Amino acid sequence: MLVAFFGFLLCLATVRSTISPESDSKRSKYDEMVEIPGGTYRMGTDDEEGSRDGESPSKIVRVAPFLIDKYPTTNAQFRNFVRSRKYKTEAEDFGWSFVLEPFIAEDIKKDIKESVPGAPWWLPVKLAYWRQPEGPGSSIKERMNYPAVHMSWNDARAYCKWAGKRLPTEEEWEVAARGGLKERIYPWGNTFEEKRMNIWQGKFPKENLATDGHKGVAPVDAFPSQNKLGMHDMLGNAWEWVSSEFHDPSGRPSKEKRHVLRGGSYLDSVDGSHNHRIRVTTRMGNTPDSGSDNMTFRCAEDKPKTKTEL
C-alpha cells in the first residue's frame, strides 16, 4: 500500500547479503536483502473496492531507512533454523493445518469430516506442516527453494529473531513492493502481466488451468523480479506476514487480535472474481497462530547507523 510521495530515490537502494547465523560459504542469492531509503510515502488506495479489507482510503506515512529480504523465506532457510534451535512450529504443536482440497490425497481426504464454513475448499489435514505441506506422504525434498508455508505469525517472528532480523511493518512491506512507483496497481505498473506472479487461472476452486505453470505454490524465483529493486514474490504465490496489527476498515482493532498478511497467494485472482483481488494494496488479517499452505513471510531489519549518524 505504499507509494512514494516525494520520489523513491532508487539510486540509493542497494542489495546486500543478510546477516545470518550461517557461515558465508552457505549463503546464497536467497539471503540477499535490499536497502530502502527512508522517506514519506502514500500508502493504500482510494479505490472504492479497497474498503473491504482496509486498503482504502490512502494515507501518508513516513518510513525510516530499512533492509528487506528479496525473497520470501525458503524451506532450506527455515530448515536451518529448525535444526539450529530444535524449533517446532505451531502447526506441529496443533497436529494439523489447512490445505487446499484439490491437493489432498484421496486416502487422507476420506477421513476429514470438517471444513471451513463459507470456504469448504480449506480442509484441516492431520500432520500437515512446513515439512509435509499436503500432509503425510508429501515432502519438501524437491522444494528447497519454495517458500516455507504453514507458517504462523509466531513462527515467522521466531525465525526472524534467530536470523538477527524482524518482520517488516506493513508500511515497509508496501514501500518495498511498490519499488518507487507512485499510484500503480502492481509493483511493475498498471498493466497485468501473467508472467510476473503465481495466481489462480480457471474457475475456482474446481478448475485449475495453471497456465502460469504452477497449480499450487511455486519456487520463490519461478517468476521474474516484480520491480526495479529486484523484489520477488511480493504479489502472488503465498501470503506474507508483517508485524502490524490488523484493524478493520473503520480503523479499529478487530475483537480477536489479528496481524496483517500482504500480497495474496496462488489462489487469488486478478479481477477479484474469487478470493482476493491481487494488487499492491491487497491485505487481510488473521490470528497470530493461524497457518495454511499459502502463508509464509520474509524478514526485514533496521538500517545500521553510520558513524556520522551515531
C-alpha positions in Angstrom: 0.0 0.0 0.0 2.9 2.4 -0.1 3.5 4.8 -3.0 6.5 7.1 -3.0 5.1 10.6 -2.3 8.2 12.6 -3.0 10.1 10.1 -5.1 11.7 6.9 -4.1 15.4 7.7 -4.8 16.0 4.3 -6.3 19.7 5.2 -6.8 20.0 4.9 -3.0 18.7 1.3 -2.9 21.4 -1.3 -2.7 21.5 -5.1 -2.3 23.5 -6.9 0.3 23.7 -10.3 1.9 21.8 -10.9 5.1 23.4 -11.1 8.5 22.8 -14.7 9.2 23.8 -17.3 11.8 25.2 -19.3 8.9 28.7 -19.0 7.5 29.4 -17.0 4.4 30.0 -20.3 2.4 26.4 -21.3 3.0 24.8 -18.0 1.9 23.0 -17.8 -1.5 21.0 -15.4 -3.5 18.0 -16.2 -1.3 19.8 -14.4 1.6 20.1 -11.1 -0.3 18.5 -8.0 1.1 17.5 -4.7 -0.5 18.3 -1.5 1.3 15.5 1.0 1.0 15.8 4.7 1.9 13.6 6.4 4.4 11.1 8.9 3.2 7.5 10.0 3.0 5.1 7.8 1.1 1.4 7.4 0.2 0.1 4.1 1.4 -3.1 2.4 0.3 -5.7 3.2 -2.4 -8.7 5.4 -2.8 -10.4 2.8 -5.0 -13.9 2.1 -3.5 -13.2 -1.7 -3.8 -10.4 -1.2 -1.3 -12.8 -0.6 1.6 -13.5 -4.3 2.3 -10.1 -5.1 4.0 -9.0 -1.6 4.9 -7.0 -0.9 1.7 -8.7 2.5 1.4 -8.5 5.4 1.9 -4.9 6.1 1.1 -2.8 7.9 3.7 0.6 9.5 4.0 3.2 7.6 6.1 6.8 8.1 7.0 9.3 5.2 6.9 12.8 5.1 8.3 15.6 3.5 6.2 15.5 -0.3 6.3 16.5 -3.5 4.7 14.2 -6.3 3.5 14.7 -9.8 2.1 14.5 -10.0 -1.7 12.7 -13.4 -1.4 10.3 -15.0 1.0 11.9 -17.4 3.5 12.6 -20.7 1.7 12.3 -24.2 3.0 16.1 -24.5 3.0 16.4 -21.4 5.2 13.7 -22.5 7.6 15.2 -25.9 7.9 18.5 -24.4 9.0 16.6 -22.5 11.8 14.7 -25.7 12.9 18.0 -27.7 13.0 19.7 -24.9 14.9 17.0 -24.3 17.5 15.1 -27.6 17.5 12.1 -25.5 16.8 8.6 -26.8 16.4 6.1 -24.8 14.5 2.6 -24.2 15.8 1.1 -26.4 13.1 3.2 -29.3 14.5 2.1 -28.5 18.1 -1.6 -28.4 16.9 -1.1 -31.6 14.9 -2.8 -30.2 11.8 -3.0 -27.3 9.4 -5.2 -26.2 6.5 -4.6 -27.5 3.0 -6.5 -26.7 -0.2 -8.8 -29.6 -1.0 -7.5 -30.4 -4.6 -4.0 -31.1 -3.2 -5.0 -33.6 -0.6 -4.5 -37.3 -1.3 -7.8 -39.2 -1.5 -6.9 -41.6 1.3 -6.4 -38.7 3.6 -9.4 -36.7 2.4 -11.9 -39.5 3.1 -11.2 -39.2 6.8 -11.7 -35.5 7.1 -15.2 -34.6 8.4 -14.8 -30.8 8.8 -14.2 -27.8 6.6 -14.1 -24.0 6.9 -17.6 -22.5 6.9 -18.1 -20.5 3.7 -14.8 -21.9 2.4 -15.2 -25.6 2.0 -12.1 -25.9 -0.1 -10.0 -25.5 3.0 -9.7 -28.7 4.9 -7.8 -29.4 8.2 -5.2 -32.1 7.5 -3.6 -34.0 10.3 0.2 -33.8 10.3 0.3 -31.1 7.6 3.1 -28.6 8.4 6.0 -27.0 6.6 7.9 -30.2 6.0 4.8 -32.0 4.9 2.9 -29.3 3.0 0.0 -31.5 1.9 0.1 -33.9 4.9 1.6 -37.4 5.3 3.2 -38.6 2.1 4.2 -35.1 0.9 7.7 -33.7 1.2 9.8 -30.6 0.6 12.7 -32.8 -0.6 12.4 -31.3 -4.1 11.1 -28.0 -2.9 14.0 -26.4 -1.0 13.7 -23.2 -2.9 9.9 -23.0 -2.3 8.5 -20.6 0.4 8.2 -22.2 3.8 4.4 -22.5 4.3 2.0 -23.3 7.1 3.8 -20.5 8.9 2.0 -18.7 11.8 2.9 -15.1 12.7 4.6 -16.5 15.8 6.7 -18.9 13.7 7.7 -16.0 11.5 8.8 -13.8 14.4 10.8 -16.7 15.9 12.7 -17.2 12.6 13.4 -13.6 12.0 14.7 -13.2 15.6 17.0 -16.1 15.1 18.3 -14.6 11.9 19.0 -11.3 13.7 16.1 -9.6 11.9 12.4 -8.8 12.4 9.2 -8.9 10.4 8.7 -5.8 8.3 5.9 -3.4 9.2 3.0 -3.1 6.8 4.3 0.2 5.6 7.8 -1.1 4.9 6.4 -4.1 3.1 4.4 -1.9 0.7 7.3 0.5 0.1 9.4 -2.5 -1.0 6.6 -3.9 -3.1 6.0 -0.6 -5.0 9.7 -0.2 -5.7 9.4 3.6 -6.2 6.3 3.7 -8.4 3.6 6.0 -7.4 -0.1 5.1 -7.5 0.3 1.9 -9.6 -1.7 -1.3 -9.3 1.2 -3.7 -9.5 4.9 -3.4 -8.5 5.8 -3.0 -12.2 3.0 -0.7 -13.3 -0.7 -0.7 -14.1 -0.8 -3.5 -16.7 -1.5 -7.0 -15.6 1.3 -9.4 -16.6 0.6 -13.1 -16.0 4.3 -14.0 -16.3 5.0 -11.9 -13.2 3.2 -13.8 -10.5 1.6 -17.1 -9.4 -2.2 -16.7 -9.2 -5.2 -18.9 -10.0 -6.3 -19.4 -13.6 -9.7 -21.1 -14.2 -13.0 -21.3 -12.3 -12.1 -21.6 -8.6 -12.0 -24.0 -6.9 -12.5 -26.9 -9.2 -10.8 -25.7 -12.4 -7.1 -25.1 -12.1 -5.7 -24.4 -15.5 -2.2 -23.5 -14.2 -1.4 -21.5 -17.3 1.4 -19.8 -15.4 3.0 -23.2 -14.9 2.0 -23.8 -11.3 -1.1 -25.4 -9.7 -0.1 -24.5 -6.2 2.9 -22.8 -4.5 5.9 -22.2 -6.8 9.6 -21.7 -6.1 10.3 -18.2 -4.9 12.3 -17.4 -8.0 9.9 -19.1 -10.5 8.9 -15.7 -11.8 10.9 -12.6 -12.7 11.6 -9.9 -10.1 8.5 -7.8 -9.8 10.0 -4.3 -9.6 13.2 -2.3 -10.2 14.5 -3.2 -6.7 14.7 -6.9 -7.7 11.9 -8.0 -5.2 10.5 -11.4 -5.9 7.0 -12.8 -5.0 5.6 -9.7 -3.4 2.4 -10.5 -5.1 1.0 -14.0 -5.5 2.3 -17.4 -4.5 1.9 -17.1 -0.7 0.6 -14.5 1.7 3.3 -12.8 3.8 3.0 -12.0 7.5 4.1 -8.5 8.6 4.4 -7.2 12.1 1.5 -4.8 12.1 -1.7 -5.5 13.9 -4.8 -5.7 11.7 -7.5 -3.1 12.0 -10.9 -3.3 10.5 -12.0 -0.9 7.7 -13.2 1.6 10.4 -9.6 1.7 11.7 -10.4 -0.2 14.9 -8.5 -3.3 16.1 -10.5 -6.4 15.5 -12.2 -8.1 18.5 -9.8 -11.0 18.3 -6.3 -9.8 17.9 -5.0 -10.3 14.3 -2.0 -9.4 12.3 -1.7 -8.3 8.7 -0.9 -10.6 5.8 0.1 -9.0 2.5 0.5 -9.8 -1.2 -2.2 -12.5 -1.9 -1.4 -16.1 -2.9 -1.7 -18.7 -5.7 -5.5 -19.0 -5.2 -6.3 -15.3 -5.6 -7.4 -13.6 -8.9 -6.5 -10.5 -10.9 -10.1 -9.3 -11.0 -11.5 -10.3 -7.6 -13.9 -12.8 -9.2 -12.9 -15.2 -6.4 -11.0 -14.7 -3.2 -8.9 -11.5 -3.1 -8.2 -9.2 -6.0 -4.5 -9.2 -6.2 -2.6 -5.9 -6.3 0.0 -3.9 -4.3 -2.6 -2.9 -1.7 -4.0 -6.4 -1.1 -4.2 -7.3 2.5 -6.1 -9.3 5.1 -5.9 -10.1 8.8 -5.6 -13.4 10.7 -4.9 -14.6 14.2 -1.2 -15.0 15.1 -1.4 -18.8 15.5 -3.0 -19.3 12.0 -1.3 -21.2 9.3 -2.1 -22.8 5.9 -0.4 -24.0 2.7 -0.4 -20.4 1.4 1.1 -18.5 4.3 4.8 -17.5 4.5 6.9 -14.4 5.4 10.1 -12.5 4.7 12.3 -10.6 7.1 13.5 -7.0 7.4 15.9 -5.1 9.6 16.8 -1.6 10.6 19.5 0.0 8.5 22.6 0.2 10.7 23.6 3.8 11.5 26.8 5.2 10.1 29.5 6.8 12.4 28.3 10.2 11.5 24.7 9.3 12.5 25.7 7.9 15.9 
